[in-house]
Amino acid sequence: MTSFDIESLRFDGKKAFRMEDAATKIDDLYTDDVDYEIQLRHQAAEIADLQTDLYADNRYGLVAIFQAMDAAGKDGTIQHVFTGTNPLGLRITSFKRPTDQELEHDWLWRSWRELPERGTIGVFNRSYYEEVLVVRVHPEILTQSQRLPTARTDDLDKVWKHRFEAIRDVEKHLYRNGFPVIKFFLHVSKEEQADRLIKRIENPEKHWKFDEGDVKERGFWNEYMAAFEEAINETATSNAPWYVIPADDKKNMRLMVSRILLSELKKLPIHKPEVDEERAAALKKLIKVIKEQ
């Protein structure tokens, strides 16, 4: 198994994140497609086993957040990494454009109500970070869609400062209550994104995945990169780290994400339920009852 330096991708507030220094491609972690499939299946099986232990222990939960530009591969990564994980202990939420009901609440409400239960891995495909990314690039959303009072939006610098502060507080609160947060930024290059969007147009079977708005948002690429950089630097902590994943190679990306998830899950002090000899003896007696029914 080819190794990579997990720590080089981890940002926990101890070092500054600079977008211009972040790679979108690294050397392959697999020798060929067969090797990739073997590695991914093995790691997915380990994640499934650890999730079972997490569920049985029922003291901790985990929140995994995926943020990226369009066509970076969030959906496919989530699908492949969690293949085989028991759906009972996996809760996946995809956040799209806010609904009318969601806009009637504060900006954290729709994410807060989707947080996982103890023993469960909650996966957020996009999240409350959209509020300091998309809304940062398009601040008119604050007054037009979110209908915030003008007095609350006169000073935009203060708006972002308060939102970063709220995010740090929420993630600290979750950690203290047994729900660590792991955040992935799938970092795709502008050139690779262009290739993927064009392939969606050229392949009729992928037209359903294409959104004309994605082309418009490409025009704000630099603004998004600046927003991601600041969001990562403002919210990266030791208890809620960011991992910046090179995403130009989808196979590499999936292998990196699954290895990082394994690493983070293994840090949790999960205990398998102890065998109760008295209960075990009582259960054995039920075997006879079942056979006689």
C-alpha positions as CSV (number, residue, x, y, z in Angstrom):
1,M,0.0,0.0,0.0
2,T,1.4,3.3,-1.1
3,S,1.6,5.8,1.8
4,F,0.9,9.5,1.9
5,D,1.5,12.1,4.6
6,I,-1.9,12.6,6.3
7,E,-0.5,15.4,8.4
8,S,0.5,17.4,5.3
9,L,-3.2,17.5,4.3
10,R,-4.5,18.3,7.8
11,F,-5.1,21.8,9.0
12,D,-5.9,22.3,12.7
13,G,-5.0,25.9,13.3
14,K,-1.3,25.3,14.0
15,K,-0.3,26.3,10.5
16,A,-1.8,28.7,7.9
17,F,-3.5,27.3,4.9
18,R,-2.5,28.9,1.6
19,M,-4.6,28.0,-1.5
20,E,-1.7,28.6,-3.8
21,D,0.4,26.0,-2.0
22,A,-2.3,23.3,-2.1
23,A,-1.9,20.5,-4.6
24,T,-4.7,19.2,-6.7
25,K,-2.8,16.1,-7.8
26,I,-0.3,13.8,-6.1
27,D,1.5,10.6,-7.1
28,D,-0.9,7.7,-7.5
29,L,-1.6,5.7,-4.4
30,Y,-2.4,2.6,-6.5
31,T,-0.5,0.7,-9.2
32,D,-3.5,-0.1,-11.4
33,D,-7.3,-0.2,-11.3
34,V,-7.3,-3.7,-9.7
35,D,-5.0,-2.5,-6.9
36,Y,-7.2,0.6,-6.4
37,E,-10.4,-1.6,-6.1
38,I,-8.7,-3.9,-3.6
39,Q,-7.5,-1.0,-1.4
40,L,-10.8,0.8,-1.5
41,R,-12.8,-2.4,-0.6
42,H,-10.5,-3.2,2.3
43,Q,-10.7,0.3,3.7
44,A,-14.4,0.5,3.2
45,A,-14.8,-2.7,5.1
46,E,-12.7,-1.4,8.0
47,I,-14.8,1.8,8.1
48,A,-17.9,-0.5,8.2
49,D,-16.5,-2.5,11.1
50,L,-15.5,0.6,13.1
51,Q,-19.0,2.1,12.5
52,T,-20.5,-1.1,13.9
53,D,-18.4,-0.7,17.0
54,L,-19.4,2.9,17.2
55,Y,-23.0,2.0,17.1
56,A,-22.7,-0.8,19.7
57,D,-20.7,1.5,22.0
58,N,-23.4,4.2,21.6
59,R,-21.4,7.1,23.2
60,Y,-19.9,8.9,20.3
61,G,-21.0,10.1,16.9
62,L,-19.0,11.5,14.0
63,V,-19.8,14.3,11.6
64,A,-18.0,14.3,8.2
65,I,-18.4,17.4,6.1
66,F,-17.6,17.5,2.4
67,Q,-17.1,20.9,0.7
68,A,-15.9,21.5,-2.8
69,M,-16.4,23.3,-6.1
70,D,-18.9,21.8,-8.5
71,A,-17.8,18.5,-10.2
72,A,-15.1,17.9,-7.6
73,G,-16.5,14.4,-6.9
74,K,-18.3,14.7,-3.5
75,D,-21.2,12.4,-4.4
76,G,-19.0,9.6,-5.8
77,T,-16.5,9.9,-2.9
78,I,-19.2,9.5,-0.3
79,Q,-20.8,6.6,-2.2
80,H,-17.5,4.7,-2.6
81,V,-16.0,5.3,0.8
82,F,-19.1,4.2,2.7
83,T,-19.9,1.2,0.5
84,G,-20.9,-1.6,2.9
85,T,-21.5,0.6,5.9
86,N,-24.7,-0.4,7.7
87,P,-27.3,2.2,6.7
88,L,-28.7,2.0,10.3
89,G,-25.6,3.8,11.5
90,L,-25.0,6.1,8.6
91,R,-26.9,9.3,7.9
92,I,-26.2,11.2,4.7
93,T,-27.6,14.6,4.1
94,S,-27.2,16.6,0.9
95,F,-27.8,20.3,1.3
96,K,-29.1,22.1,-1.8
97,R,-30.6,25.6,-2.2
98,P,-32.4,26.5,1.0
99,T,-36.2,25.9,1.0
100,D,-38.7,28.6,2.0
101,Q,-39.1,26.8,5.3
102,E,-35.3,26.8,5.9
103,L,-35.1,30.5,5.1
104,E,-37.6,31.3,7.8
105,H,-35.0,30.1,10.4
106,D,-31.5,31.2,11.2
107,W,-28.7,30.0,8.9
108,L,-27.6,27.1,11.2
109,W,-31.0,25.6,11.7
110,R,-31.2,23.3,8.7
111,S,-27.8,21.8,9.4
112,W,-28.4,21.5,13.2
113,R,-31.6,19.4,12.7
114,E,-29.7,16.9,10.5
115,L,-27.0,16.1,13.0
116,P,-26.5,12.4,13.7
117,E,-27.5,10.4,16.7
118,R,-24.9,8.7,19.0
119,G,-23.4,5.7,17.4
120,T,-23.9,7.2,14.0
121,I,-21.8,8.7,11.3
122,G,-23.4,11.8,9.9
123,V,-22.2,12.8,6.4
124,F,-22.9,16.3,5.2
125,N,-22.7,16.8,1.4
126,R,-22.2,20.6,1.7
127,S,-23.2,22.1,5.0
128,Y,-23.4,25.3,7.0
129,Y,-20.1,26.3,5.4
130,E,-22.1,27.4,2.4
131,E,-23.0,30.4,4.5
132,V,-19.4,31.6,4.4
133,L,-18.7,30.4,0.8
134,V,-21.6,30.9,-1.6
135,V,-23.1,33.7,0.5
136,R,-19.6,35.2,0.8
137,V,-19.2,35.3,-2.9
138,H,-22.8,36.5,-3.4
139,P,-23.5,38.7,-0.3
140,E,-26.8,39.9,-1.8
141,I,-28.2,36.6,-0.6
142,L,-28.2,38.0,2.9
143,T,-30.8,40.7,2.1
144,Q,-32.7,39.2,-0.8
145,S,-33.1,35.5,0.1
146,Q,-32.3,35.4,3.8
147,R,-34.0,38.6,4.4
148,L,-31.7,39.7,7.2
149,P,-32.4,43.2,8.6
150,T,-30.3,45.9,6.9
151,A,-28.9,46.8,10.3
152,R,-27.3,43.3,10.4
153,T,-25.7,43.5,7.0
154,D,-24.3,47.1,6.9
155,D,-20.9,45.8,8.0
156,L,-20.2,42.6,6.0
157,D,-16.8,42.0,7.6
158,K,-18.6,41.8,10.9
159,V,-21.1,39.3,9.4
160,W,-18.4,36.9,8.3
161,K,-16.5,37.3,11.6
162,H,-19.7,36.4,13.6
163,R,-20.4,33.4,11.3
164,F,-16.9,32.0,11.7
165,E,-17.2,32.5,15.5
166,A,-20.6,30.7,15.5
167,I,-19.1,27.8,13.5
168,R,-16.2,27.4,15.9
169,D,-18.6,27.5,18.8
170,V,-20.9,24.9,17.3
171,E,-18.0,22.5,16.4
172,K,-16.5,22.9,19.9
173,H,-19.9,22.2,21.4
174,L,-20.3,19.0,19.3
175,Y,-16.8,17.8,20.2
176,R,-17.5,18.3,23.9
177,N,-20.6,16.2,23.6
178,G,-19.0,13.3,21.8
179,F,-19.5,14.4,18.2
180,P,-16.1,15.3,16.6
181,V,-16.3,17.1,13.3
182,I,-14.0,16.2,10.3
183,K,-14.1,18.5,7.3
184,F,-12.9,17.7,3.8
185,F,-12.2,20.2,1.1
186,L,-12.0,18.3,-2.2
187,H,-9.6,20.6,-4.0
188,V,-10.0,20.2,-7.8
189,S,-8.2,22.4,-10.3
190,K,-10.1,24.8,-12.6
191,E,-8.8,22.9,-15.6
192,E,-10.0,19.5,-14.3
193,Q,-13.4,21.0,-13.4
194,A,-13.7,22.3,-17.0
195,D,-13.0,18.8,-18.4
196,R,-15.6,17.2,-16.1
197,L,-18.3,19.7,-16.9
198,I,-17.7,19.3,-20.7
199,K,-17.9,15.5,-20.3
200,R,-21.3,16.0,-18.6
201,I,-22.5,18.0,-21.6
202,E,-21.1,15.6,-24.2
203,N,-22.6,12.5,-22.5
204,P,-26.4,12.5,-22.7
205,E,-26.6,10.1,-19.8
206,K,-24.9,12.7,-17.6
207,H,-27.1,15.6,-18.6
208,W,-29.1,15.2,-15.4
209,K,-25.9,16.0,-13.4
210,F,-25.3,19.2,-15.3
211,D,-26.5,22.5,-13.9
212,E,-26.2,25.6,-16.1
213,G,-25.5,27.6,-12.9
214,D,-22.2,25.7,-12.5
215,V,-20.8,27.6,-15.6
216,K,-21.9,30.9,-14.1
217,E,-20.2,30.1,-10.8
218,R,-16.9,29.3,-12.6
219,G,-16.7,33.0,-13.4
220,F,-16.3,33.5,-9.6
221,W,-13.5,31.0,-9.3
222,N,-10.9,33.3,-7.7
223,E,-13.5,34.6,-5.2
224,Y,-14.4,31.1,-4.2
225,M,-10.8,30.2,-3.7
226,A,-10.3,33.2,-1.4
227,A,-13.5,32.3,0.5
228,F,-12.4,28.7,1.0
229,E,-8.9,29.8,2.1
230,E,-10.3,32.1,4.8
231,A,-13.0,29.7,5.9
232,I,-10.4,27.0,6.4
233,N,-8.1,29.3,8.3
234,E,-10.8,30.7,10.5
235,T,-12.4,27.3,11.5
236,A,-9.5,24.8,11.5
237,T,-9.0,23.6,15.1
238,S,-7.4,20.5,16.7
239,N,-10.9,19.1,17.5
240,A,-12.5,20.0,14.2
241,P,-9.7,19.8,11.6
242,W,-9.9,20.4,7.8
243,Y,-8.3,18.0,5.4
244,V,-7.5,19.5,2.0
245,I,-7.7,16.6,-0.5
246,P,-6.1,16.8,-4.0
247,A,-9.1,15.9,-6.2
248,D,-7.9,15.9,-9.8
249,D,-7.6,12.1,-9.6
250,K,-10.9,10.6,-8.2
251,K,-9.3,7.3,-7.2
252,N,-6.6,8.9,-5.2
253,M,-9.1,11.2,-3.6
254,R,-11.3,8.3,-2.4
255,L,-8.3,6.4,-1.1
256,M,-7.1,9.5,0.9
257,V,-10.5,10.2,2.3
258,S,-11.1,6.6,3.4
259,R,-7.7,6.4,5.1
260,I,-8.3,9.7,6.9
261,L,-11.7,8.6,8.1
262,L,-10.1,5.4,9.4
263,S,-7.5,7.3,11.2
264,E,-10.0,9.6,12.8
265,L,-12.4,6.8,13.8
266,K,-9.5,4.9,15.4
267,K,-8.8,7.9,17.7
268,L,-12.2,7.6,19.3
269,P,-12.1,5.6,22.6
270,I,-14.8,3.1,21.4
271,H,-15.4,0.1,23.6
272,K,-17.2,-3.0,22.4
273,P,-19.9,-4.1,24.9
274,E,-18.5,-6.5,27.5
275,V,-19.8,-10.0,27.6
276,D,-22.2,-10.5,30.4
277,E,-21.8,-14.2,31.4
278,E,-25.2,-14.3,33.2
279,R,-27.0,-12.8,30.2
280,A,-25.0,-15.1,27.8
281,A,-26.2,-18.1,29.7
282,A,-29.8,-16.9,29.7
283,L,-29.7,-16.3,25.9
284,K,-28.3,-19.9,25.4
285,K,-31.4,-21.2,27.1
286,L,-33.6,-19.4,24.5
287,I,-32.0,-21.5,21.7
288,K,-34.0,-24.5,23.0
289,V,-37.2,-22.4,23.1
290,I,-36.7,-21.2,19.5
291,K,-36.1,-24.7,18.2
292,E,-39.2,-26.0,19.9
293,Q,-41.5,-23.3,18.6
